[in-house]
């Protein structure tokens, strides 16, 4: 049964303080509500929960709709254009401006609200003298605050070119802040993460004192992710010194091994019944009914807000470890039927079914074929042909998302809610980071091969043989492994950005089943613009990214 500590349950109600309402439009922390709040340990626990809880803010840019980031890549197409889904349908077509809604506005807003709450906790904790908080408690609380601030700034660092760097509660005298350099933002993230690592519980995420909270190993993994994002030069080549720093950080992870910390299947990590005991999950946004729920099954199932592309489906290997299309196990569909307007849904489904034959098991666990799927692999008997997408929301591409849906025998509707956690970091991600960084520093070594093969063989794919393998060849395999292992986890967008391949890979992409939709990526789109509303409020102090002026 999934576990969620009470601190999270009260977090949604905690910190209803006027100073948390907005980044650049806040009252200073001297309001009456502040003066009566910080009176006990439970107040601080509630406040920390409140600093976590901003990730639930509708529509969940850092939680419920994180998978929609794949709509900005060659992995998927946004089915609907509402801000509910990050506005990815419009953004991916090249309509990215300072006035854009969706992720452009939402990520900025959520992160600074979270940072504001963190500062309130840190500053009031420094002045608190009550005997109910021990020095060990204080250390852990500060560790969580540093982890949270680093986490929110890491989202800002990867989404926007430059943002204000705020490290204390703002007042009416300094509430408008200019942008800081990327170097300064990165250094702050690393500093916060290092302080968190020194203060947090050294346990696995789902065991011990740190259960359900940031742990030292989780923060090490998140720190490595930020370092890896910054470890490629503008021409896409790796900076070996920075890559070595990634490896050094990952080497400090102490509670996880390939033998003990991979679930039997990748999909097992996304089924709510498994998540509270998964040894693989290192950090997640946690939900629990009845107070904390999401609409995963409605959004990604019945309403098909994210449609996997044919190109993603083609990226999954055949069971012999060879590329689909090159392997003798390839079973090709009849495209004259598949892409004909006169073909019935049943006929198209039969053709797409061929594409699932003799494939990496992660394909059938991640992708729906023409509105129907089977949940029998998840242990739900009699769920062999379940309708998961409404007829009126049939996928643009014919494929749908399965990976994050909960096993069911019926189509989700408005009353359907889920308490599946949004997985942010898994040990499989750590292994792929090891493989990527090691290959860039030292080539296709045994260490790099062990790491990627642990992920592959978990899904019964053949291990990669390093005999005669070049660094470039292993790099291609690692990048494809990232793609198929982590699809619909919201990572692909940031992977393409760090490899300096976003424009190269995504610009001009067209799915054969939806030829009228063409993705557009301009050089300026490497980062989001700052929301225009924040520029307007700052009266010239905060200046827009030059690419959007």
C-alpha positions, 0 to 999 in steps of 0.5 A: 500500500502506498505511503504518504506522510502526514506532512504532505497531507496537510501541505495543501492547506499549509502556508495560506500566507499572503506573502506566498501569492506571487513572486513579484507581487508579494507583501513582506513577511510582517503581516498578522498571519505570519506573527501567529504562525511560527509557534511550534514544530508542527507549524514548521512541518506544515510550512515545509509541506506547503513548500512542497505542495506548490507542485500540485498547483493546477494544472500541475506543470511540475506534477500532473502534466509533466508527461506533456513535455514530450509533446515538445519533442519527436516523442508525441503530439499534444492532442488538445491546446488548453493550458491544462496540458501546457499549451504544447500543441501551440508551442510545438508549432512554433508559437512561443512568445512572452505572452504564451501560456502553458509551460512558459508561464506555469513553470516560472510561477510555480517555482518562484512560489515554492522558492518564496515558501522555502525562504519563509521557513528558513528565515523563521527557523533561524529565529525559532528558539522553541525546545520542541525542535532539536538540532537534528530536527533543525538540520533535517528541516534546513536540508529539505529547504535547501533541496527544495530551493535547488529543485525549483531553481533546477527547473528554472535553469533548464527551462529559461536562459536567465532568471532572477536569483532570489535567496531570501524573502523579498521586501517592498524595497527589493521585490523587483529583481534583475536576471542573474547569469546562468553560472550564478544560477547553476552555482546556487543549485549546486550549493543548495544540493550540497548543503541538502546532501550533508543534512538529509537522511542517508536512506533510500526513498521508500525506506527509513526516516526519509520515506517520502521526502528528499534523501541524500541519494535522491539529491545526489541524483538530481544534482547529477542531472543538472550537472549533466544538462550543463556538460555539453558544449554549444556544438554538442560535444561533451566537456570531459571535465564536467562529465567527470564531475557527473560521474563523481556525484553519481559514485556517491550514491550509496543505497542503490545497486542494479541487483537490488533496485530495479523493479521487474518491469519499467511500468511497475514503477507507474502503477500506484499499488507498487509505488510506495514500495518500489526500490527503484523510485528515488523521488516523486510527487506523491498523491493519496486518495481522497485528498490528493488525486490527479486525472492521469487516466482521464487526461492521458487515457480517455482524452488522449491529451498526448499522442505517441508518434510513429517515430517513437514506436519505431525507436523500440528495438526488436527482441533480438536487440536490432533496430525495427526495420533492420531486424529480420523480426520486423513485421511491417504494416501495410501503409496503404491501409494504415494511412488511407482515409477510407480504412476503418479503425479496425483495419488500421488497428490490425495494421498497427498491431503488426508493429507491436510484434517481436518488440521490446516489451517496453513498447507494449507497456508504454503505448496503446494501439488505436484506443484499446489495450490489455492490462493483463501483464499488470496482473488484471485478469480479464482486461485483455481488450480494454477501451482506454480512449473515447471515440471522439478523442481518437489519437491523431497518430493512432497511438496512445499513452499507456505507461502511466495509466492505471490497470482497469477494465473500464474507460475513465470518465469525469469521476475517475481519479488516480493517486498514482505518483508522478515519478521524477527520479528512478534508479534506472535514470541514474544508470543511464546517466552513468552510461552516458557520462562514462562513455563521454569521458572514457568511451565504451568501457565495461562500466558504461556497458554494465550500466546501460545493460542493467536497464536493457536486460531488466526488459529482456533486451539483449545486452550490448556487446562492447566488442568493436563498439565505438564511442559514437556507436555507444552514444547512439545506443545510450540516447535511444535507451534514454528515449524508450526507457523514459518516454512520457516521463517528461525527460526527452525535451531536456535530453534533446536540449542538453545534447544541443539537438532540439532543433535538429531532431524536432524542427519540421517533424511530421507524423505520417498519420497526421501530415498537416501538423508540422513541428517548428523549432527555431534557435531562439526556442532553446529556452522559454521567454520570461512571462511578459507579465513579470517583465511588465511588473518589474518596470525595467528591472527584469529584462526579457531574453534577447531572443524574444525582444 
